[in-house]
Amino acid sequence: MKKAKLKRNVIIRKICVCNGRLKENINFGNLPLINNYKKEKNLTKYPTVISQCKECRLIQLKYSIPDKMLFPKNYSYLSGNSKEKIENFKSLILKLKKISKNKKKSILDIGSNDGSFLEIAKKKGFKILGIEPTNTAEISIKKKINTIKKPFNFNLSKKIVKKYSKFNFIVANNFFAQTNNLAEILKSIKFVLDKKGLLIVEVQYLYDLLNQKGFDSFHHEHIAYYTASSISKLLERHKIYVFNAEKLKVHGGMLRVYASLNKKTPTKKFKNLLKIENDKNIISKVKNLNLFRIKFKKRIRNIILSLKKQRKEIYAIGAAPRSCVLLNSSNFSKKEISLVGEVSESLKCNKFVPGTDIMVKDENKIITDKPNYVIILAWHLKNRIIKILLKKGYKGNFIIPLPKLKIIKK
């Protein structure tokens, strides 16, 4: 990559949001912007280099991409397309309902996407407001979900408080991993959140990613990779205090933390989670994961190329963010994988997987075209996907890439 292009399009991070210095540079290769699906091929890629903060131990990207590029107007991810995500939203609403003790409370959702979470909250009697700068906000607005189509910042937070007052709950589902402006976001949250209110943050849990060999979750849209220890230290630097945390099974492993503007007694669950973590050594685990990624690329390419020599037709299913990473990291093209199947209502259909010449099509083509093999790119949902395809009549074979590469023959 030319240095001029790197300077123009890439943010070079030298210090953490907690002001700690970064160390280590682990190169996970060049990747495209994983949700930039277009009808024309887009092969632009950027360096994916992992570093760690010396102070809070947060694992993060050394080079990140401006938010406007990460989340353009054509942003294609819709949380409502994920049944797993919807079930997780429902579980969170039940917890907030219990905490609110049936009193009518207000929820601000930062990065509300298509409004799926707030739609559930509204039905349960919460006062709601969503913040979403991308075109997905229009879907939310059509569903009559109160949504502001702007980026969340301190100026907007002042306008929100003036119009709506302060909020009892602020929810950020994966948002903390996806912004270059976390310091201002935290300042804005402190201004909008009621003094007795709660901040609920959901992020991918780094230890689960490492245990599952999930290198496909390392990409530019995930600027930071959290543990219970690192997120609590980072928030405390900004006078926001985590007092409870729980691990979730959704998306291969998530962490949900509860924080407030006042110090609360930490729960037993939170303290136990901190005890089993060792963030001092986690950077070595990231290095090992990168070595695994390099070996995995050779193995899966050998398998796919061998099958192609046997004239086998190979499709893939699941145009999730991790799918884009796996396809690019393994240097696959349509010569090896003909297409990626996705749910028919997805905004990604009939567009190219970023960084490749592989097109996304309605997943029902797997049934009509009957390829010999289907690679399940959304491997964390392998059991559900296999069950659905078999029920629809697919009689071919499955390739499960991670956490252990294997072929299931039917």
C-alpha positions in Angstrom: 0.0 0.0 0.0 1.3 3.4 -0.9 2.2 5.6 2.1 0.2 8.6 0.8 -3.0 6.4 0.7 -2.3 5.1 4.2 -2.0 8.7 5.5 -5.1 9.9 3.7 -7.5 7.1 4.6 -6.2 5.5 7.8 -6.1 6.8 11.3 -2.8 5.9 13.0 -3.5 5.2 16.6 -0.6 5.9 19.0 -2.4 6.1 22.3 -5.5 4.3 23.8 -8.7 6.1 24.7 -7.5 5.8 28.3 -4.3 7.7 27.2 -2.1 4.7 27.7 0.6 4.0 25.1 0.2 1.1 22.6 2.7 -1.7 22.2 3.1 -4.7 19.8 2.2 -4.8 16.1 0.6 -8.1 15.0 -0.2 -8.0 11.3 -3.4 -9.9 10.4 -3.0 -8.9 6.7 -4.9 -6.5 4.5 -8.7 -6.5 4.6 -11.6 -4.6 2.9 -14.3 -2.7 4.8 -16.4 -5.7 5.6 -19.8 -4.2 5.2 -19.2 -2.2 2.1 -21.2 -4.3 -0.2 -21.7 -2.8 -3.7 -22.9 -3.9 -7.2 -19.5 -3.1 -8.5 -16.4 -5.0 -7.3 -14.4 -3.1 -4.7 -11.0 -4.5 -4.1 -9.6 -1.8 -1.8 -8.0 -3.2 1.3 -6.4 -1.7 4.4 -3.8 -3.1 6.9 -5.2 -4.9 9.9 -2.6 -4.6 12.7 -3.3 -5.4 16.3 -1.8 -3.6 19.3 -2.3 -3.5 23.1 -2.6 -0.6 25.6 0.1 -0.7 28.3 -2.3 0.7 30.9 -5.8 -0.8 30.5 -4.5 -3.8 28.4 -7.2 -3.2 25.8 -6.5 -5.0 22.5 -7.2 -2.7 19.5 -6.2 -1.8 16.0 -3.1 0.3 15.4 -4.7 1.6 12.1 -8.4 2.3 11.9 -10.7 3.7 9.3 -12.8 7.0 9.7 -16.3 6.3 11.0 -17.8 7.8 7.8 -16.1 5.2 5.7 -16.9 2.3 8.1 -20.5 3.2 8.2 -21.4 4.7 4.8 -24.9 5.5 3.6 -25.0 2.1 1.9 -24.3 0.3 5.2 -25.7 -3.2 4.7 -25.9 -4.9 8.1 -29.4 -5.3 9.5 -29.7 -6.7 13.1 -33.3 -7.7 12.3 -32.1 -10.4 9.9 -30.4 -12.3 12.8 -32.8 -14.5 14.8 -30.0 -15.0 17.3 -29.7 -11.2 17.7 -33.4 -10.8 18.2 -33.5 -13.4 20.9 -30.6 -11.6 22.6 -32.5 -8.3 22.4 -35.5 -10.0 24.1 -33.4 -11.3 26.9 -31.9 -7.9 27.6 -35.4 -6.2 27.6 -36.6 -8.7 30.1 -33.7 -7.8 32.4 -34.3 -4.1 32.0 -38.0 -4.7 32.7 -37.1 -6.4 35.9 -34.7 -3.7 37.0 -37.2 -1.0 36.2 -39.8 -2.7 38.5 -42.6 -2.1 36.0 -42.2 1.7 36.2 -42.2 3.4 32.8 -38.5 3.9 32.0 -36.7 5.4 29.1 -34.0 3.8 26.8 -31.5 5.5 24.5 -30.0 3.1 22.0 -26.7 4.2 20.5 -26.1 2.7 17.1 -29.7 1.5 16.9 -29.4 0.2 13.3 -32.8 -0.9 11.9 -34.6 -0.3 15.3 -35.0 -4.0 16.1 -34.0 -3.7 19.7 -36.1 -0.5 20.3 -39.1 -2.1 18.6 -39.2 -4.8 21.3 -38.6 -2.2 24.0 -41.5 -0.1 22.8 -43.8 -3.1 22.9 -42.8 -3.6 26.5 -43.7 -0.1 27.5 -40.4 1.7 27.5 -40.0 5.3 26.2 -37.4 5.0 23.4 -35.0 6.9 21.3 -32.5 5.6 18.8 -29.3 7.2 17.4 -28.3 5.8 13.9 -26.3 7.8 11.3 -26.6 5.3 8.4 -29.4 4.5 6.0 -30.6 1.8 8.3 -32.2 4.5 10.4 -34.8 4.9 7.6 -36.0 1.4 8.2 -36.4 2.2 11.9 -38.3 5.4 11.2 -40.7 3.5 8.8 -41.4 1.2 11.8 -42.4 4.4 13.8 -39.4 4.0 16.0 -38.2 7.4 17.3 -34.8 7.7 15.7 -32.3 10.5 15.1 -30.3 10.0 11.9 -27.1 11.5 13.0 -23.8 10.4 14.7 -23.8 10.5 18.5 -21.6 13.3 19.9 -21.6 15.9 22.7 -23.5 18.5 20.8 -26.3 16.1 19.9 -26.4 14.9 23.6 -27.2 18.4 24.7 -30.0 18.7 22.2 -31.3 15.3 23.3 -31.4 16.3 27.0 -33.1 19.6 26.2 -35.8 17.8 24.2 -36.3 14.5 26.0 -34.7 14.9 29.4 -32.1 12.4 30.7 -32.5 8.6 30.2 -32.8 5.8 32.7 -31.0 3.3 30.4 -28.4 3.8 27.7 -27.7 0.7 25.6 -24.8 0.2 23.2 -24.9 -3.1 21.3 -21.4 -3.7 19.9 -21.1 0.1 19.4 -18.1 0.4 21.7 -16.0 -1.8 19.4 -17.0 0.3 16.4 -16.1 3.9 16.9 -13.0 6.0 16.7 -14.6 8.7 18.9 -15.1 6.7 22.2 -13.8 9.5 24.5 -16.4 11.9 23.2 -19.1 9.1 23.2 -18.4 8.5 26.9 -18.5 12.2 27.7 -21.9 12.4 25.8 -23.2 9.3 27.7 -22.4 10.9 31.0 -24.3 14.0 30.0 -27.4 12.1 28.8 -27.6 9.3 31.5 -29.7 9.9 34.6 -27.6 10.0 37.8 -29.3 6.8 38.9 -29.4 5.3 35.4 -27.5 2.4 33.9 -25.3 2.0 30.9 -25.5 -1.4 29.3 -22.7 -2.3 26.8 -22.4 -5.5 24.7 -19.2 -6.3 22.9 -17.6 -9.5 21.6 -15.7 -11.2 24.3 -12.1 -11.5 23.4 -11.3 -14.7 25.4 -14.1 -16.5 23.6 -12.8 -15.4 20.2 -9.4 -16.7 21.0 -10.7 -20.0 22.4 -12.7 -20.5 19.2 -9.9 -19.6 16.9 -12.1 -16.7 15.7 -9.5 -14.7 13.7 -12.4 -13.8 11.3 -13.7 -11.4 13.9 -10.6 -9.2 13.6 -11.4 -6.5 11.1 -11.6 -2.7 10.7 -15.2 -2.4 11.9 -14.0 -3.9 15.3 -11.6 -1.2 16.4 -11.3 -2.7 20.0 -11.5 -6.2 21.5 -12.7 -6.2 25.0 -12.4 -8.3 28.2 -14.2 -7.6 31.4 -11.0 -6.3 32.9 -10.1 -3.9 30.0 -13.6 -2.4 29.6 -13.9 -1.8 33.3 -10.5 -0.1 33.5 -11.2 2.0 30.5 -14.6 3.1 31.7 -13.3 3.9 35.2 -10.8 6.3 33.7 -13.8 8.2 32.5 -15.6 7.9 35.9 -18.1 5.3 34.7 -18.1 2.2 36.9 -18.8 -1.4 35.9 -20.5 -3.4 38.6 -21.9 -6.4 36.8 -21.0 -8.5 33.7 -22.2 -11.7 32.1 -21.1 -13.8 29.2 -23.5 -14.4 26.3 -23.5 -17.2 23.7 -24.7 -14.9 20.9 -22.4 -14.4 17.9 -19.9 -16.9 19.2 -19.4 -15.2 22.5 -20.4 -11.8 23.8 -19.8 -9.8 27.0 -22.6 -7.7 28.5 -21.6 -5.2 31.2 -23.7 -3.0 33.4 -22.2 0.3 34.5 -23.3 3.4 36.4 -22.1 7.0 37.2 -21.9 6.0 40.8 -19.7 3.2 42.3 -21.8 0.1 43.2 -20.8 -3.1 44.9 -19.5 -5.5 42.3 -21.5 -8.6 41.8 -20.1 -12.0 42.5 -20.5 -12.9 38.8 -18.4 -9.9 37.8 -15.7 -10.6 40.4 -15.4 -14.2 39.3 -15.0 -13.2 35.7 -12.2 -10.9 36.6 -10.4 -13.6 38.5 -10.2 -16.0 35.5 -8.9 -13.3 33.2 -5.2 -12.5 32.6 -4.9 -9.6 30.2 -1.1 -9.4 30.7 -0.7 -12.6 28.7 -3.5 -12.1 26.2 -1.3 -10.4 23.6 0.6 -13.7 23.3 -2.7 -15.5 22.6 -3.4 -13.0 19.8 0.0 -13.8 18.3 -0.8 -17.5 18.4 -4.1 -16.9 16.8 -2.4 -15.1 13.9 -0.1 -18.0 13.4 -3.1 -20.3 13.3 -4.7 -18.0 10.7 -1.7 -18.3 8.4 -1.8 -22.1 8.7 -5.6 -22.2 8.3 -5.3 -20.3 5.0 -3.0 -23.0 3.5 -5.2 -25.9 4.8 -8.6 -24.6 3.5 -7.1 -23.5 0.2 -5.7 -27.0 -0.3 -9.0 -28.6 0.4 -11.0 -26.3 -1.9 -8.5 -26.5 -4.7 -8.5 -30.3 -4.4 -12.3 -30.4 -4.7 -12.3 -28.0 -7.7 -9.9 -30.4 -9.5 -12.5 -33.0 -9.0 -15.0 -30.6 -10.7 -17.0 -30.1 -7.5 -19.3 -27.1 -7.3 -18.8 -25.1 -4.1 -21.1 -22.5 -2.6 -21.0 -20.7 0.7 -23.7 -19.5 3.1 -23.8 -16.5 5.5 -22.7 -13.0 4.4 -21.8 -12.0 7.9 -18.8 -9.7 8.7 -16.7 -12.7 9.7 -17.5 -14.3 6.3 -15.9 -11.4 4.4 -12.8 -11.7 6.6 -12.5 -15.5 6.0 -12.9 -15.2 2.3 -10.4 -12.4 2.0 -7.9 -13.9 4.4 -7.9 -17.1 2.4 -7.7 -15.3 -1.0 -10.8 -17.0 -2.4 -12.4 -15.9 -5.7 -15.4 -17.0 -7.7 -13.2 -19.6 -9.3 -13.2 -21.5 -6.0 -16.5 -20.4 -4.4 -19.3 -19.6 -6.9 -21.4 -17.5 -4.6 -22.4 -16.7 -1.0 -26.0 -17.4 -0.1 -27.8 -15.0 2.2 -31.4 -14.4 3.4 -33.5 -13.0 0.6 -34.4 -9.8 2.5 -30.7 -8.9 3.0 -29.4 -5.6 1.5 -26.3 -7.6 0.6 -28.0 -9.8 -2.1 -26.9 -9.2 -5.7 -23.8 -7.4 -4.5 -20.1 -8.4 -4.3 -18.5 -9.5 -1.1 -16.0 -6.7 -0.4 -12.5 -7.4 -1.6 -13.6 -10.2 -3.8 -15.4 -11.0 -7.1 -17.8 -13.4 -5.3 -21.4 -12.3 -5.4 -24.1 -12.7 -2.7 -27.3 -14.3 -3.9 -30.6 -15.5 -2.3 -29.7 -18.5 -0.3 -32.5 -20.5 -1.9 -30.1 -20.9 -4.9 -28.3 -23.5 -2.8 -31.5 -25.6 -3.0 -32.2 -25.0 -6.7 -28.6 -25.2 -7.9 -27.6 -28.2 -5.7 -23.9 -27.6 -5.3 -21.7 -30.5 -4.1 -20.4 -28.5 -1.1 -21.6 -25.6 1.1 -19.1 -23.7 3.2 -20.8 -22.5 6.4 -19.1 -19.1 6.8 -21.4 -18.3 9.8 -19.8 -21.3 11.5 -21.1 -20.3 15.0 -24.6 -21.1 13.6 -23.6 -24.3 11.9 -26.2 -26.5 13.5 -29.1 -24.2 12.8 -28.0 -23.6 9.2 -27.5 -27.3 8.4 -30.9 -28.1 9.9 -32.5 -25.4 7.7 -30.8 -26.5 4.5 -31.6 -30.2 5.0 -35.2 -29.4 5.7 -35.4 -27.4 2.5 -34.1 -30.4 0.6 -30.3 -29.8 0.2 -28.5 -33.2 -0.1 -24.9 -32.1 -0.5 -21.9 -31.8 1.8 -20.9 -29.2 4.4 -17.5 -27.6 5.1 -17.2 -26.1 8.6 -14.2 -23.8 8.7 -13.8 -23.0 12.4 -13.0 -23.6 15.2 -11.8 -26.9 13.6 -11.8 -27.3 9.9 -13.9 -30.3 8.9 -16.1 -31.8 6.2 -19.6 -33.2 6.9 -20.7 -35.6 4.2 -24.3 -36.5 3.8 
